[in-house]
Amino acid sequence: MDGDFIIGGSFSLHAYMHTVYNNYTSMPEAVKCKGSIDTRELRFSRAMVFAIEEINNSTELLPGIKLGYQIYDSCALVPVAVHVAFQFLNSLDPVFSTGNSCSQTGMVMAAVGDSGSSPSISITRLISPFHIPLVSYFSTCACLSNKQQYPNFFRTIPSDQFQAAALAKLIKQFGWTWIGAVRSDSDYGNNGIASFLEAAQKEGICVEYSSKNVFNTLCCISRSKAVVVVAFASFGDMKILLEELSREPFPPRQWIGSESWVTNTELTRYSFCAGAIGFGIPKSIIPGLREFLLNLSFSEVIASSVLTEFWEDAFNCRLKNSAATVDKKVCDGTEDIQNLQSQYTDTSQLRITNMVYKAVYAIAHAIHNAVCLGKNVTAQCNKLTKLEPKQVLTELKKVNFSQNGYDVSFNANGDPVAIYELVNWQKHESGITEIVTVGLYDASLPVGKEFRINRNITWMEDSTKMPVSVCSGSCPPGTRKVLQKEKPVCCYDCIACPEGEISNTTDSADCLPCHNEFWPNAKRDTCIPKPVEFLSFQDILGIILATFSILGAFLAIMTAAVFFYHRTSPIVRANNSELSFLLLISLTLCFLCSLTFIGAPSEWSCMLRHTAFGITFVLCISCVLGKTIVVLMAFKATLPGSNVMKWFGPPQQRMTVVCFTFIQVLICTIWLVVSPPFPIKNLTTYKEKIILECALGSAVGFWVVLGYIGLLASFCFVLAVLARKLPDNFNEAKLITFSMLIFCAVWITFIPAYVSSPGKFTVVVEIFAILASSFGLMLCIFAPKCFIILFKPEKNTKKYLMNKNQS
């Protein structure tokens, strides 16, 4: 149609080109498209005509100016698209000429098209040097956003860069990490899948295969473990693939589709794809479009070869003088287009159609801004203004308007704001598969809030349960992922966290160590406080040791009572009753001091237990040493002329005990002042529990205390051995020898046992040594005497004790 300014149009009304074999002896034939007409693309082209007529009738946009158009069929092929681009440049039509010359209205100011990215790339490269802008309604290749290569390209449909990112986020949201990918071998498919693979890698998604060949795709689908298949393919390629899949049974797959095919109702007849999901341009309403499409007069059909082809295909008839099959009935104009079921008449899914509508209006606004002053009804336009395509290109970058409630603007790359509807192929009880909108994706929203799903999704095989598509199952908390050798990152084994570490999230890559005072639970998914362990009065060992300690103290007290009651008897008087009572008191304290080792360590108990033990044992050994010296001195005194006993009488005996004990008191005092014992939490002996124990403070102080006790015991043992064969029926030196032998044996074995015993058993070993040595002294020194006092009173006489001839 002629006009003051011409807008070009390129639509893929056919999908194939007639192949001509040239013999180079005659003029080559003109390139011709073949195959059945794409009624959906026809609707797109008619929508462009509708928009131009609507603008021409407007009093606000380009008032007084008539827009014309030149619309061509690109056949969805690059060679034909190149011819279309040349036609835009010279306004002639040598390619599709039917013998009539076209209008000579001048150069096209701007163009709308094409559906495919490859044809659009060819057109925009050719018209770019002439600054003619191209506004596409369906070319989504991300490569077209490159303004260095395509400075004159705009589009009303979002770039695949956004769609690829949205698809990756959608797959991630559903937890699919192992998928297959199918693409068209074109700019749209190759660039789209490249953008998707990049986005998928960022989301941690692995692609098992990526195929662009139909045969390879069939093999991959049949052998693959991936349940989810992403198809970044054109409508034509997808139709061929689904046709092949429908011929023989294949394992069910969850299809994820790109905009180019997932919103095309023609493909919903492949019922095995029910459950497919993908992104589509939001549905829209264009007032008056349906009436325009259906208000197609028979004269218009006869005048247009494209409409003639459509009419003949739709009603299975032929027009007069048509090349259609002769045996078909003749179209007479009575055909009813109102009830025709076709994509041409289907206006329920106006998605891409609205993109065409917006593209035309964007160009019209750019021309308006270039040739008109003012806006709305007050605008004044001059149709005689010399307009250059470069001016339209400049104004297109600035357009920002709203048409029928839809905002139109372009960013610096010529792209619009990316808003998609999430669509789902849902099969009804009637068996019909319908494309249903189930959510929305808005790329302008903050990260993590782009998705809004507001309706239930039907999955593959008409299931309400979401399919699982992973190489390896999720690793539960308490485990970590370990990659399988020579496999993608999505293929891994779940390994339990090592000892002392946890993971509290699913699919954790690493395990985290617990704090020193915490330990993993059985599942190793959380840290719990370590159990605190010490020798308490509630433990069985604590109860047993405390019982023996109290029993020993009770025996010592009872023995002292027996001795006190029989204090005038020969056997008590003969064995230095004063030292015996002091020894029994010290033994009572030795038994009781073991109780300080039981219970939770505190600052005072730590200092008390070691010092009390050291001092009471030195007091005990000092008394035994005094008794041993008394035995030796007593027998020395029986020799003629000996007055040795006056040098070791009771005062000297008391002074010996006090001096030896004072030395230990002095050692303990220095120890407590310089570096006293203190309570600590032992975190190293056991990893899974805390041992409350007393640190020695100064190890030197502890071993000096023990060494001093050992020195006195050894000295006492040597003296007792020397006195063991002295004559007498009751030579106490023999009993002291046995007691010191037991004492030394216990404490010699104590050292390695103490060093090697872990945790609370260190305390148990020390208490056992205290009790064993105390009981050894009690039984060896006092048991025989108590036996004679209580059960053999006839031997408790001075005569019996002094009888040296008695064995």
C-alpha positions in Angstrom: 0.0 0.0 0.0 1.2 3.5 -0.9 1.7 6.1 1.7 3.6 9.3 2.7 6.1 7.2 4.5 6.7 3.5 3.9 7.2 0.8 6.6 8.7 -2.5 5.4 7.7 -5.9 6.6 9.4 -9.3 6.5 7.5 -12.4 7.6 8.2 -16.1 7.3 5.0 -17.0 5.5 6.6 -20.2 4.1 9.3 -22.4 5.4 10.9 -23.8 2.3 12.4 -22.5 -1.0 12.0 -23.9 -4.4 15.4 -25.3 -5.5 16.5 -24.4 -9.0 19.3 -26.1 -10.8 20.9 -23.6 -13.2 22.5 -24.7 -16.5 24.1 -21.3 -16.9 22.8 -21.0 -20.5 19.7 -19.1 -19.6 18.5 -16.4 -17.2 18.1 -18.0 -13.7 14.5 -18.2 -12.4 13.4 -16.0 -9.6 13.6 -17.4 -6.1 10.3 -18.8 -5.0 8.9 -20.0 -1.7 7.1 -23.3 -1.5 5.2 -25.5 0.9 2.0 -24.7 2.8 1.5 -21.3 4.2 2.1 -20.6 7.9 -1.3 -19.2 9.0 0.3 -18.0 12.3 2.8 -15.8 10.3 0.0 -14.7 8.1 -1.8 -13.4 11.2 1.3 -11.5 12.1 1.5 -9.8 8.7 -2.2 -9.0 8.9 -1.7 -7.5 12.3 0.9 -5.2 10.8 -1.6 -4.0 8.2 -4.2 -3.6 11.0 -1.9 -1.5 13.1 -1.0 0.8 10.1 -4.7 1.3 9.2 -5.4 2.0 12.9 -2.6 4.6 12.9 -3.8 6.2 9.6 -7.3 6.6 11.2 -5.8 8.1 14.4 -6.2 11.9 15.1 -3.4 11.8 17.7 -0.6 9.8 16.1 0.6 11.2 12.7 -2.5 13.2 12.0 -2.9 14.0 8.3 -0.1 11.5 7.4 -0.7 8.2 5.7 1.6 5.3 6.3 2.2 2.8 3.6 3.8 -0.7 3.7 5.7 -3.2 1.7 5.4 -6.7 3.1 7.5 -9.6 1.9 7.8 -13.3 2.5 11.3 -14.3 3.7 10.6 -18.0 3.6 12.5 -18.2 7.0 15.6 -18.6 4.8 18.7 -16.4 4.6 18.9 -16.3 0.8 15.4 -15.0 0.5 15.9 -12.6 3.4 18.8 -11.0 1.5 16.5 -10.3 -1.5 14.0 -8.8 0.9 16.7 -6.5 2.3 17.6 -5.3 -1.2 13.9 -4.6 -1.9 13.8 -2.4 1.2 16.7 -0.5 -0.2 15.5 0.1 -3.8 11.7 -0.3 -3.4 11.6 -2.7 -6.4 10.5 -6.3 -6.3 12.5 -8.3 -8.8 12.2 -11.4 -6.7 8.5 -11.7 -6.4 7.5 -9.7 -9.4 4.4 -10.9 -11.2 4.9 -8.6 -14.2 3.5 -5.4 -12.6 6.0 -2.8 -11.3 5.7 -1.8 -7.7 5.1 1.6 -6.3 7.8 4.2 -6.6 7.1 5.9 -3.3 10.7 6.0 -2.3 12.9 4.3 0.3 11.5 2.4 3.3 11.9 4.5 6.5 12.0 1.5 8.8 11.1 -2.2 8.7 9.4 -4.8 10.9 10.7 -8.3 10.9 11.8 -11.1 10.9 10.6 -14.1 12.8 13.9 -15.9 12.7 17.1 -14.5 14.1 19.2 -15.6 11.1 17.0 -13.8 8.5 16.9 -10.8 10.8 20.7 -10.8 11.0 21.0 -10.9 7.2 18.5 -8.1 6.7 19.9 -5.8 9.4 23.5 -6.2 8.1 22.5 -5.1 4.6 20.3 -2.2 5.6 22.5 -1.0 8.4 24.9 1.1 6.2 21.8 3.1 5.1 20.7 3.6 8.7 17.3 2.0 8.1 16.1 0.6 11.5 14.8 -2.9 11.8 12.3 -3.7 14.6 11.9 -7.4 15.1 8.9 -9.0 16.8 10.3 -12.5 17.2 14.1 -12.5 16.7 15.4 -13.3 20.2 19.1 -14.2 19.6 21.2 -12.5 22.3 23.8 -11.8 19.6 21.5 -9.1 18.2 22.0 -7.0 21.3 25.5 -6.2 20.2 25.3 -2.6 19.0 28.8 -2.7 17.5 27.6 -5.2 14.9 23.9 -4.3 14.7 23.5 -0.6 15.5 20.1 -0.3 13.7 18.4 -3.3 15.3 15.6 -3.1 17.8 13.0 -5.6 19.0 9.8 -5.7 21.0 10.4 -9.2 22.3 13.0 -9.8 25.0 16.5 -11.1 24.2 17.3 -14.8 24.7 19.8 -13.7 27.2 16.9 -13.0 29.6 15.0 -16.1 28.5 18.1 -18.3 28.9 18.7 -17.0 32.4 15.0 -17.4 33.3 15.1 -21.0 32.0 18.2 -21.8 34.1 16.6 -20.3 37.2 13.3 -22.2 36.6 15.2 -25.5 36.3 17.2 -24.6 39.5 14.0 -23.8 41.3 12.5 -27.2 40.6 15.7 -28.9 41.8 16.7 -30.4 38.4 20.5 -30.6 38.0 20.9 -33.2 35.3 19.3 -32.3 31.9 19.5 -32.7 28.2 19.5 -29.9 25.7 18.2 -29.7 22.1 18.7 -26.8 19.7 18.2 -25.6 16.2 21.3 -25.4 14.1 20.8 -21.6 13.6 21.7 -18.3 15.1 18.7 -18.5 17.3 19.4 -22.1 18.5 23.2 -21.9 18.8 23.3 -18.6 20.5 20.3 -19.3 22.7 21.7 -22.6 24.0 25.1 -21.0 24.5 23.5 -18.4 26.7 21.5 -21.1 28.5 24.5 -23.3 29.1 26.4 -20.3 30.6 23.5 -19.5 32.9 23.0 -23.2 33.8 26.6 -23.5 34.8 26.3 -20.5 37.2 23.2 -22.2 38.7 25.1 -25.5 39.2 23.1 -27.4 36.5 24.8 -30.0 34.4 23.9 -30.8 30.8 24.3 -34.5 29.9 24.1 -33.8 26.1 23.5 -30.9 23.7 22.2 -32.0 20.3 21.4 -30.2 17.1 20.8 -33.2 14.9 17.4 -34.9 14.9 18.9 -38.4 14.6 21.4 -37.7 17.4 18.7 -36.2 19.5 16.5 -39.3 19.2 19.5 -41.5 20.3 20.3 -39.2 23.2 16.8 -39.1 24.5 16.4 -42.9 24.3 19.7 -43.6 26.1 19.9 -40.6 28.5 19.4 -40.7 32.2 18.2 -37.0 32.1 14.5 -36.8 32.5 14.3 -33.1 31.7 15.0 -31.9 28.1 15.4 -28.2 27.3 14.6 -27.4 23.7 15.9 -24.1 22.3 14.6 -24.7 18.8 12.5 -23.0 16.2 8.9 -24.0 15.6 9.8 -25.8 12.3 12.7 -27.8 13.8 10.7 -28.7 16.9 7.8 -29.9 14.7 10.1 -32.3 12.8 11.6 -33.6 16.1 8.2 -34.2 17.7 7.0 -35.9 14.5 9.9 -38.4 14.7 9.3 -39.0 18.4 5.7 -39.8 17.8 6.5 -42.6 15.4 7.9 -45.0 18.0 7.8 -45.2 21.8 10.4 -43.2 23.7 10.9 -42.9 27.4 8.7 -40.0 28.8 10.5 -36.7 29.1 9.7 -33.4 30.8 10.0 -30.8 28.1 11.2 -27.3 28.8 10.5 -25.0 25.9 11.7 -21.7 24.6 9.2 -19.0 23.4 9.5 -19.9 19.7 7.6 -23.2 20.1 6.2 -23.6 23.5 3.3 -21.2 22.9 2.5 -22.5 19.5 -0.9 -24.3 19.7 -0.2 -26.3 16.6 2.3 -28.5 18.5 -0.1 -29.3 21.3 -1.5 -32.2 19.2 1.6 -34.2 20.2 0.0 -35.5 23.4 3.2 -37.1 24.7 4.5 -33.5 25.3 1.7 -32.8 27.8 3.2 -31.3 30.9 5.7 -29.2 29.0 6.6 -25.9 30.6 8.3 -22.8 29.2 8.3 -19.1 28.9 6.0 -17.1 26.6 5.4 -13.5 25.9 2.4 -12.4 28.0 -1.0 -12.8 26.4 -2.6 -9.6 25.3 -5.8 -8.1 23.9 -5.8 -6.0 20.7 -9.3 -4.4 20.3 -10.7 -4.8 16.8 -8.0 -7.3 15.6 -10.3 -10.3 15.4 -12.9 -8.4 13.5 -10.2 -7.2 11.1 -8.9 -10.7 10.5 -12.3 -12.2 9.9 -13.5 -9.2 7.8 -11.6 -10.6 4.8 -13.5 -9.9 1.5 -13.4 -12.3 -1.4 -12.0 -9.5 -3.6 -9.1 -9.1 -1.3 -8.4 -12.8 -1.5 -8.4 -12.8 -5.3 -6.1 -9.7 -5.4 -3.4 -11.3 -3.2 -1.5 -14.4 -4.1 -0.7 -15.1 -0.4 -4.4 -14.7 0.7 -5.4 -16.9 -2.3 -3.1 -19.6 -1.2 -4.4 -19.3 2.4 -8.0 -19.4 1.2 -7.5 -22.5 -1.0 -5.7 -24.4 1.8 -8.2 -23.4 4.5 -11.4 -24.4 2.5 -9.9 -27.0 0.3 -11.0 -25.3 -2.9 -9.4 -23.5 -5.8 -9.9 -20.1 -7.3 -10.3 -19.6 -11.1 -7.0 -19.3 -13.0 -5.2 -20.8 -9.9 -2.4 -23.3 -10.2 -4.2 -25.5 -7.6 -5.2 -29.0 -8.3 -8.0 -29.1 -11.0 -10.1 -31.7 -9.2 -10.8 -29.4 -6.3 -14.0 -27.5 -6.1 -14.0 -23.9 -7.2 -14.0 -21.2 -4.4 -17.1 -19.0 -5.0 -16.9 -16.7 -2.0 -19.5 -18.4 0.1 -16.9 -20.0 2.3 -17.4 -19.1 6.0 -14.3 -17.7 7.5 -16.1 -16.9 10.7 -16.2 -20.6 11.8 -12.8 -21.5 10.4 -10.6 -23.3 13.0 -7.1 -22.0 12.1 -4.2 -20.3 13.8 -5.1 -17.3 11.6 -8.4 -16.9 13.3 -7.2 -17.9 16.8 -6.8 -14.8 18.8 -6.9 -16.4 22.2 -3.1 -16.4 22.5 -2.1 -13.0 21.2 1.5 -13.1 22.3 3.8 -12.5 19.3 1.0 -10.8 17.4 1.2 -8.1 20.1 4.9 -7.8 19.5 4.2 -7.0 15.8 1.5 -4.5 16.9 4.0 -2.8 19.2 6.8 -2.7 16.6 4.6 -0.9 14.1 3.5 1.6 16.8 7.1 2.1 17.9 8.1 3.1 14.3 5.0 5.3 14.0 6.0 7.2 17.2 9.5 7.6 15.9 8.2 9.1 12.6 5.8 11.2 14.6 8.6 12.7 16.8 10.6 13.4 13.6 8.0 15.2 11.5 5.4 16.4 14.0 5.3 19.2 16.6 3.3 18.4 19.7 1.4 15.3 20.7 -2.1 14.0 20.9 -4.8 16.0 19.1 -2.8 19.2 19.1 0.0 17.7 17.1 0.9 19.4 13.8 2.6 17.2 11.2 4.1 18.1 7.8 4.0 15.2 5.4 6.2 17.1 3.0 9.1 17.1 5.5 12.1 15.4 4.0 12.6 12.4 6.3 15.7 10.3 6.3 15.8 6.8 7.9 18.7 8.0 10.1 16.2 10.4 11.8 13.8 7.5 12.4 16.7 5.5 13.9 17.6 8.3 16.3 14.0 8.8 17.4 13.5 5.0 17.9 16.1 5.0 20.6 14.0 7.6 22.6 10.5 6.2 22.2 8.6 5.6 25.4 4.9 5.2 25.2 2.0 3.0 26.3 -0.4 1.3 23.8 -3.5 -0.6 25.0 -1.9 -0.7 28.5 1.4 -2.2 27.2 4.6 -0.1 27.7 7.0 0.2 24.8 10.6 1.4 25.2 14.1 0.2 24.4 17.3 0.1 26.4 20.7 0.9 25.1 20.9 -2.5 23.4 17.6 -2.0 21.7 15.9 -4.5 24.0 12.6 -4.1 25.9 12.0 -5.0 29.6 12.0 -8.8 29.9 8.6 -10.1 31.2 7.5 -13.6 30.5 4.5 -15.8 31.4 5.3 -19.3 32.6 3.1 -21.6 30.5 2.2 -25.2 31.0 0.7 -27.7 28.5 -2.2 -29.2 30.5 -4.3 -32.1 29.1 -8.0 -32.0 29.9 -10.4 -34.9 30.3 -11.5 -34.4 26.8 -8.0 -35.2 25.6 -7.3 -31.7 24.3 -4.0 -30.1 25.4 -4.3 -26.5 26.3 -1.6 -23.9 26.9 -2.2 -22.5 30.4 -0.5 -19.6 32.1 0.7 -20.7 35.6 3.1 -17.9 36.6 5.1 -14.9 35.7 8.8 -14.0 35.4 9.8 -10.3 35.7 13.6 -9.8 35.1 13.3 -6.2 36.6 12.5 -7.5 40.1 15.2 -8.1 42.7 17.1 -11.4 42.6 15.2 -14.3 44.1 11.8 -12.6 43.6 11.6 -12.8 39.8 9.2 -15.8 39.8 5.6 -15.9 40.8 3.8 -19.2 40.3 0.1 -18.9 41.0 -1.4 -22.1 39.7 -0.8 -25.8 39.9 1.5 -27.3 37.3 0.8 -30.5 35.4 3.9 -32.5 34.8 4.8 -35.2 32.2 2.4 -38.1 31.8 -0.3 -35.9 33.3 1.2 -36.3 36.7 0.8 -33.9 39.6 4.1 -35.0 41.1 7.1 -33.1 40.0 9.7 -35.4 38.2 13.2 -35.8 39.5 16.1 -35.3 37.1 19.5 -35.6 38.8 22.7 -37.4 38.2 23.1 -38.1 41.9 20.5 -37.8 44.7 20.8 -35.0 47.2 23.2 -35.5 50.0 21.4 -35.2 53.3 22.7 -33.2 56.2 25.6 -35.0 57.9 27.2 -35.8 54.6 29.2 -33.9 52.0 29.5 -34.2 48.2 32.6 -35.9 46.7 32.8 -35.6 42.9 33.0 -38.8 40.9 36.1 -39.2 38.9 35.9 -37.9 35.3 32.2 -36.9 35.8 30.5 -33.5 35.8 30.1 -31.7 39.1 26.5 -32.9 39.3 27.6 -36.5 39.6 28.9 -37.2 43.1 28.9 -39.5 46.1 27.6 -38.7 49.5 30.3 -39.2 52.1 29.7 -39.0 55.9 31.3 -36.1 57.6 34.6 -37.0 59.3 34.8 -37.3 63.1 34.2 -33.9 64.8 32.6 -32.2 61.8 29.0 -31.6 60.7 27.0 -30.4 57.7 23.6 -28.9 58.4 22.5 -28.2 54.9 21.5 -30.5 52.0 24.1 -31.0 49.3 26.9 -29.5 51.4 30.2 -29.3 49.7 32.2 -29.2 52.9 31.8 -30.3 56.5 32.4 -27.7 59.3 34.3 -28.6 62.5 32.4 -28.1 65.8 33.6 -25.8 68.5 36.1 -27.3 71.0 33.4 -27.8 73.6 30.8 -29.3 71.1 30.6 -32.6 69.3 28.4 -33.8 66.4 25.3 -35.8 67.1 24.8 -39.3 65.7 23.5 -37.9 62.4 26.4 -35.4 62.3 24.0 -32.6 61.2 24.3 -30.4 64.3 26.8 -29.7 67.1 25.7 -30.6 70.6 27.6 -29.8 73.9 30.1 -32.4 74.8 29.1 -34.5 77.9 31.2 -33.4 80.9 32.8 -36.3 82.7 34.4 -36.5 86.1 34.5 -39.0 88.9 31.3 -38.2 90.8 29.7 -39.7 93.8 26.9 -41.0 91.5 29.3 -43.1 89.4 29.6 -46.7 90.4 33.3 -46.4 90.7 32.9 -43.2 92.8 30.4 -45.1 95.1 32.7 -48.1 95.5 35.8 -46.0 96.2 33.9 -43.7 98.6 32.6 -46.8 100.4 36.1 -48.2 100.8 37.4 -44.9 101.9 34.8 -44.5 104.6 35.2 -48.2 105.6 39.0 -47.7 105.9 38.5 -44.6 108.1 36.0 -46.5 110.2 38.4 -49.4 110.7 41.2 -47.0 111.7 38.9 -45.3 114.2 37.7 -48.7 115.6 41.3 -49.9 115.8 42.2 -46.7 117.7 39.2 -47.4 120.0 40.4 -51.0 120.7 43.9 -49.7 121.4 42.6 -47.0 123.7 40.5 -49.5 125.6 43.4 -51.9 126.0 46.0 -49.2 126.3 47.4 -50.7 129.5 47.9 -54.1 128.0 51.5 -55.3 127.3 51.1 -55.5 123.5 49.9 -51.9 123.2 52.5 -50.6 125.6 55.3 -52.7 123.9 54.6 -51.1 120.5 54.9 -47.4 121.4 51.3 -46.5 122.0 51.8 -42.8 121.3 53.1 -43.4 117.8 50.5 -46.0 117.2 47.7 -43.6 118.0 49.3 -40.9 115.8 49.6 -43.5 113.0 46.0 -44.4 113.3 44.9 -40.8 113.2 47.1 -40.2 110.1 45.7 -43.4 108.5 42.1 -42.1 109.1 43.1 -38.8 107.4 44.6 -40.8 104.5 41.4 -42.7 104.0 39.3 -39.5 104.2 41.6 -37.5 101.9 40.7 -39.8 99.0 37.1 -38.4 99.2 38.5 -35.0 98.0 39.4 -36.6 94.7 35.7 -37.4 94.0 33.3 -34.8 92.7 33.6 -31.9 90.3 37.0 -30.3 90.6 37.0 -26.8 92.0 39.8 -24.4 92.7 39.9 -25.3 96.4 39.4 -29.0 95.9 42.3 -29.2 93.5 44.6 -27.5 96.0 43.3 -29.6 98.9 43.4 -33.0 97.3 47.1 -33.1 96.5 48.4 -31.2 99.5 46.2 -33.2 102.0 47.3 -36.4 100.4 51.0 -35.4 100.5 50.9 -34.2 104.1 48.8 -37.0 105.6 50.9 -39.7 103.9 54.2 -38.1 105.1 52.7 -38.0 108.6 51.8 -41.6 108.3 55.2 -42.7 106.9 56.9 -40.6 109.6 55.1 -42.5 112.3 56.0 -45.8 110.7 59.6 -44.6 110.4 59.6 -43.6 114.1 58.3 -47.0 115.1 60.9 -48.7 113.0 63.7 -46.6 114.6 62.3 -47.4 118.1 62.4 -51.1 117.4 66.0 -50.9 116.3 66.9 -48.7 119.3 65.1 -51.0 121.7 67.1 -54.0 120.7 70.3 -52.0 120.7 69.5 -50.9 124.3 69.5 -54.5 125.5 73.2 -54.9 124.9 75.4 -54.5 127.9 76.6 -50.9 128.5 74.2 -49.4 125.9 72.4 -46.1 126.7 71.1 -45.5 123.2 67.4 -45.2 124.2 68.1 -41.9 126.0 69.0 -40.4 122.6 65.7 -41.5 121.0 63.1 -41.3 123.7 59.5 -40.0 123.3 60.5 -36.3 122.8 62.9 -37.3 120.0 60.3 -39.5 118.4 57.8 -36.7 118.4 60.4 -34.3 117.0 61.2 -36.7 114.2 57.6 -37.0 113.1 57.2 -33.2 113.2 60.3 -32.5 111.3 59.6 -34.9 108.5 56.0 -33.7 108.2 57.1 -30.0 108.3 59.4 -30.6 105.3 56.4 -31.9 103.3 54.2 -28.9 104.5 57.0 -26.6 103.4 57.1 -28.3 99.9 53.3 -28.1 99.6 53.3 -24.4 100.6 55.9 -23.5 98.0 53.9 -25.5 95.4 50.7 -23.7 96.3 52.3 -20.3 96.2 54.3 -20.6 93.0 52.0 -22.6 90.8 49.0 -24.3 92.5 46.8 -27.0 91.0 43.7 -25.6 89.3 40.6 -27.1 87.6 40.7 -27.5 83.7 38.5 -28.8 81.0 40.5 -31.6 79.3 39.5 -31.5 75.6 42.4 -33.6 74.2 42.1 -37.0 75.8 38.7 -37.7 74.4 37.4 -35.9 71.3 33.8 -36.6 72.1 33.6 -35.6 75.7 35.1 -33.1 78.2 37.1 -34.3 81.2 37.0 -32.1 84.2 40.2 -32.6 86.1 42.8 -30.8 88.1 45.9 -29.6 86.4 49.0 -30.0 88.5 50.0 -26.4 88.0 53.6 -27.3 88.6 54.5 -30.8 87.7 57.7 -30.4 89.5 55.9 -29.7 92.8 53.7 -32.8 92.4 56.6 -35.1 91.7 58.7 -33.6 94.5 55.8 -34.3 96.9 55.6 -37.9 95.6 59.4 -38.2 95.6 59.6 -37.1 99.2 57.0 -39.7 100.2 58.9 -42.3 98.3 62.2 -41.3 99.9 60.7 -41.7 103.4 59.0 -45.0 102.5 62.3 -46.4 101.0 64.2 -45.3 104.1 61.6 -46.9 106.3 61.6 -50.1 104.3 65.4 -50.4 104.5 65.4 -50.0 108.3 62.5 -52.5 108.6 64.4 -55.1 106.6 67.4 -54.6 108.9 65.2 -55.1 112.0 63.1 -58.0 110.7 65.3 -60.8 112.2 65.7 -59.4 115.6 64.7 -61.9 118.4 61.3 -61.6 120.0 58.0 -63.2 119.8 56.5 -60.0 118.6 59.0 -58.2 116.5 57.1 -55.3 114.9 59.8 -54.8 112.3 58.5 -57.8 110.3 55.1 -56.3 110.1 56.5 -52.9 109.1 58.6 -54.6 106.4 55.5 -56.2 104.9 53.5 -53.0 105.1 56.4 -51.0 103.4 56.8 -53.6 100.8 53.1 -53.3 99.9 53.3 -49.5 100.1 56.3 -49.3 97.8 54.9 -51.8 95.4 51.6 -49.9 95.1 53.3 -46.5 94.5 55.9 -47.9 92.1 53.1 -49.3 89.9 51.1 -46.1 90.4 53.5 -44.0 88.3 53.0 -45.8 84.9 49.4 -46.4 85.6 48.8 -42.7 86.5 50.6 -41.4 83.4 48.8 -43.8 81.0 45.3 -43.7 82.5 42.9 -41.5 80.5 40.3 -39.0 81.8 38.7 -39.7 85.1 40.6 -43.0 85.5 43.6 -41.0 86.4 41.8 -40.0 89.5 40.6 -43.5 90.1 44.2 -44.8 89.9 45.3 -42.2 92.4 42.5 -43.0 94.8 43.2 -46.7 94.5 46.9 -46.2 95.3 45.9 -44.1 98.4 43.4 -46.7 99.6 45.6 -49.7 98.8 48.7 -48.4 100.6 46.5 -47.2 103.5 44.8 -50.6 103.8 48.3 -52.2 103.5 49.6 -50.3 106.5 46.4 -50.9 108.5 46.3 -54.7 107.9 50.0 -55.4 108.2 50.7 -53.3 111.3 47.5 -53.3 113.3 45.6 -56.4 112.2 47.9 -59.0 114.0 47.8 -56.9 117.2 44.0 -56.5 117.2 43.7 -60.3 116.6 45.8 -61.0 119.7 44.0 -58.4 121.8 40.5 -59.6 120.8 40.9 -63.4 120.1 44.2 -64.5 121.8 44.3 -62.7 125.1 46.5 -65.4 126.6 49.3 -64.1 124.4 48.8 -60.5 125.5 51.3 -60.9 128.4 54.7 -59.5 129.1 56.1 -63.0 129.6 55.0 -64.1 126.2 56.3 -61.0 124.5 59.8 -61.3 126.3 60.2 -65.0 125.6 63.1 -65.1 123.1 63.3 -68.9 122.9 59.8 -69.1 121.5 59.7 -69.6 117.8 
